[in-house]
Amino acid sequence: MKKTNNQIQKAVNKNSRTTTNPVQTAKKITYKRITKNIDHDGFSYRARVMVNGVMLRRGFTSQRKATLWRNEVKRGNI
């Protein structure tokens, strides 16, 4: 006796494991390069500076603030 598609699908569904609570996955943030060592993710700006072999990173709400911070740290004023 051949099984119909509905019978096969019911058997597959019955044997498969399903979760009642779906697992949320974290969204990957993608940064777009604005200038050297300043990136933008659509909402905030991320500035990076290497000082004495240590990478400093900081987030800002504007590109101007990020650029000013980066330049001050490079000069050694902060």
C-alpha positions as CSV (number, residue, x, y, z in Angstrom):
1,M,0.0,0.0,0.0
2,K,1.4,3.3,-1.1
3,K,1.4,6.3,1.3
4,T,0.0,9.6,0.0
5,N,1.9,12.8,0.4
6,N,-0.3,13.9,3.3
7,Q,0.5,10.7,5.2
8,I,4.2,11.1,4.6
9,Q,4.1,14.7,5.7
10,K,2.2,13.8,8.9
11,A,4.7,11.1,9.7
12,V,7.6,13.5,9.1
13,N,6.0,16.2,11.3
14,K,5.3,13.6,14.0
15,N,8.9,12.4,14.2
16,S,10.5,15.8,13.9
17,R,11.4,17.8,17.0
18,T,9.9,21.3,17.3
19,T,10.4,23.9,19.9
20,T,7.6,25.9,21.3
21,N,9.8,28.9,22.1
22,P,11.7,30.2,19.1
23,V,15.3,31.2,19.8
24,Q,16.2,34.8,18.9
25,T,19.4,35.3,17.2
26,A,21.5,38.5,17.6
27,K,21.7,40.7,14.5
28,K,25.1,41.3,13.2
29,I,26.1,45.0,13.2
30,T,27.7,46.1,10.0
31,Y,29.8,49.2,10.0
32,K,30.5,51.3,6.9
33,R,33.9,52.9,6.6
34,I,33.6,56.7,6.7
35,T,37.3,57.7,7.1
36,K,40.4,56.0,8.3
37,N,39.6,54.5,11.7
38,I,36.0,55.9,11.8
39,D,33.1,53.7,11.0
40,H,29.3,54.2,10.9
41,D,26.6,51.6,11.6
42,G,23.6,53.8,10.6
43,F,23.1,55.1,14.2
44,S,26.5,55.8,15.7
45,Y,30.1,56.3,14.8
46,R,32.9,54.1,16.1
47,A,36.4,55.6,16.4
48,R,39.6,53.5,16.8
49,V,43.1,54.7,17.7
50,M,46.3,52.6,18.3
51,V,48.3,54.0,21.2
52,N,51.5,52.2,22.4
53,G,50.3,49.0,20.9
54,V,46.8,49.2,22.5
55,M,43.7,49.7,20.4
56,L,41.4,52.3,21.9
57,R,37.7,52.2,20.7
58,R,34.9,54.6,21.5
59,G,31.4,55.3,20.2
60,F,30.0,58.7,19.4
61,T,26.7,60.2,18.2
62,S,28.3,62.4,15.5
63,Q,31.2,62.0,13.1
64,R,32.6,65.4,14.2
65,K,33.0,64.2,17.8
66,A,34.5,60.9,16.7
67,T,37.1,62.7,14.5
68,L,38.0,65.2,17.3
69,W,38.5,62.4,19.8
70,R,40.6,60.4,17.4
71,N,42.8,63.4,16.6
72,E,43.3,64.4,20.2
73,V,44.3,60.9,21.2
74,K,46.7,60.7,18.3
75,R,48.4,64.0,19.4
76,G,48.6,62.6,23.0
77,N,46.4,65.4,24.5
78,I,44.0,62.9,26.2
